[in-house]
Amino acid sequence: MSSGAVQALRDILRAFHHGDNGPIPDDEYDRLIAGDEVNRILRETEYTPPKRGGPGFREPDSPLFASKHKEEISCMTKIDHDFQGAHIIHGDLLHVLPTFPDQLFGGIITDPPYASGAADQNTKQRSTAMKYTSAKEDNRLPDFEGDAKDQRSWTRWMREWLTEARRVCVPGAPICMFIDWRQLPSMTDALQWAGWIWRGVLAWDKTNSRPQKGRFRQQAEFVVWGSNGHMPADRKAPVLPGVFRQSMPSGSKRRHQTEKPLEVMREMVHIVEPGGIILDPFAGAGTTVEAARLEGYPAVGIELSAHYAGVSRKRVTGADTPPTEADHARS
Ligand SMILES: C[S@@+](CC[C@H](N)C(=O)[O-])C[C@H]1O[C@@H](n2cnc3c(N)ncnc32)[C@H](O)[C@@H]1O
């Protein structure tokens, strides 16, 4: 047995025996390590999760398991495997996702709140307008939801919805999620923790950013992508770029503080096989759902903020007036 393993076993035994009869001297540990005693202790310390409904099982303290919400929302949504068109659901994704049947969606393309925008927690808890926009107060778009979590809570929360999101996707479905450099490692952890296969990172070159003397510009954001298990090579999807170069919508063209460019989203949605329903559980101003609609995919968006649920619903049903050439010239 290697000296590292002996030390590890000593530590386990020390943790178990200390307190009963006081610390055990090292030679006593070595005697125990050599015998069956250690196997017994290791067997007893092995963790087997309790079976659902069996002894020791506790329902997770999570809205995912709140059946009341499931009933309410399933009446509202009526999204099933025959769904066509574009639809926005106003609600919390943790309440809405459990109402969908298994394997409903062909893929997820989304842009969660990054809960980033600063290095320290106090600054992170400022309004999203202060963190992500430079607009003067009078011209600010409304704040959006869910952006003040610390990194640990954010990662757990990501893992929670990503687990349910996997259930509602077909096997092999792709997932693409926008993120910044600070939260990139947490996002790839959460994705894999929820059982998805992590397949890579795309770069979105925003083309402009604040210059910082003596530093690199933070000119790019990223798209973590993966799949719900094995992804066959003969999927009906084209070759897609690994870098997208497009500035953010600005001025009067912008409907949301962190809106993504429609051109980028129109290209990205083609990772989903034709006919697959695209889900964006963080719809914001509805850019993904609108891109999917324009490219001929059925799509569903979920949005927690009442304001942005309204904005995106108007947009994807064609009730919103698109920005004009004059708007483009002004911005
Ligand atoms: C980064 S924005 C998405 C912007 C979008 N890609 C666009 O182009 O407009 C994230 C959105 O997720 C919404 N959100 C946050 N927490 C949510 C939750 N628990 N359920 C559903 N939507 C949520 C926020 O209100 C916000 O509008």
The ligand as a Tripos MOL2 file, in Angstrom:
@<TRIPOS>MOLECULE
LIG
   27    29     1     0     0
SMALL
NO_CHARGES

@<TRIPOS>ATOM
      1 C1        -29.4950   37.8890  -20.1430 C.3       1 LIG1
      2 S1        -31.1940   38.0920  -20.2480 S.3       1 LIG1
      3 C2        -31.6480   37.4080  -21.8220 C.3       1 LIG1
      4 C3        -31.5890   38.4000  -22.9450 C.3       1 LIG1
      5 C4        -31.9850   37.7970  -24.2870 C.3       1 LIG1
      6 N1        -30.9990   36.8930  -24.7770 N.3       1 LIG1
      7 C5        -32.2480   38.8550  -25.3340 C.2       1 LIG1
      8 O1        -31.5800   38.8770  -26.3600 O.co2     1 LIG1
      9 O2        -33.1040   39.7010  -25.0910 O.co2     1 LIG1
     10 C6        -31.7920   36.9140  -19.1070 C.3       1 LIG1
     11 C7        -33.2850   36.9880  -18.8660 C.3       1 LIG1
     12 O3        -33.6770   35.9040  -18.0070 O.3       1 LIG1
     13 C8        -34.7180   36.3630  -17.1630 C.3       1 LIG1
     14 N2        -34.7630   35.4810  -15.9760 N.ar      1 LIG1
     15 C9        -34.0020   35.5360  -14.8630 C.ar      1 LIG1
     16 N3        -34.3290   34.5770  -13.9980 N.ar      1 LIG1
     17 C10       -35.3280   33.8520  -14.5940 C.ar      1 LIG1
     18 C11       -36.0850   32.7080  -14.1940 C.ar      1 LIG1
     19 N4        -35.8750   32.1470  -13.0140 N.pl3     1 LIG1
     20 N5        -37.0160   32.2260  -15.0420 N.ar      1 LIG1
     21 C12       -37.2170   32.8100  -16.2630 C.ar      1 LIG1
     22 N6        -36.5460   33.9230  -16.6860 N.ar      1 LIG1
     23 C13       -35.6100   34.4280  -15.8620 C.ar      1 LIG1
     24 C14       -34.3420   37.8040  -16.8420 C.3       1 LIG1
     25 O4        -35.4630   38.5660  -16.4380 O.3       1 LIG1
     26 C15       -33.7300   38.2550  -18.1670 C.3       1 LIG1
     27 O5        -34.6590   38.9510  -18.9650 O.3       1 LIG1
@<TRIPOS>BOND
     1     1     2 1
     2     2     3 1
     3     2    10 1
     4     3     4 1
     5     4     5 1
     6     5     6 1
     7     5     7 1
     8     7     8 2
     9     7     9 1
    10    10    11 1
    11    11    12 1
    12    11    26 1
    13    12    13 1
    14    13    14 1
    15    13    24 1
    16    14    15 ar
    17    14    23 ar
    18    15    16 ar
    19    16    17 ar
    20    17    18 ar
    21    17    23 ar
    22    18    19 1
    23    18    20 ar
    24    20    21 ar
    25    21    22 ar
    26    22    23 ar
    27    24    25 1
    28    24    26 1
    29    26    27 1
@<TRIPOS>SUBSTRUCTURE
     1 LIG1         1 GROUP 0 **** ****
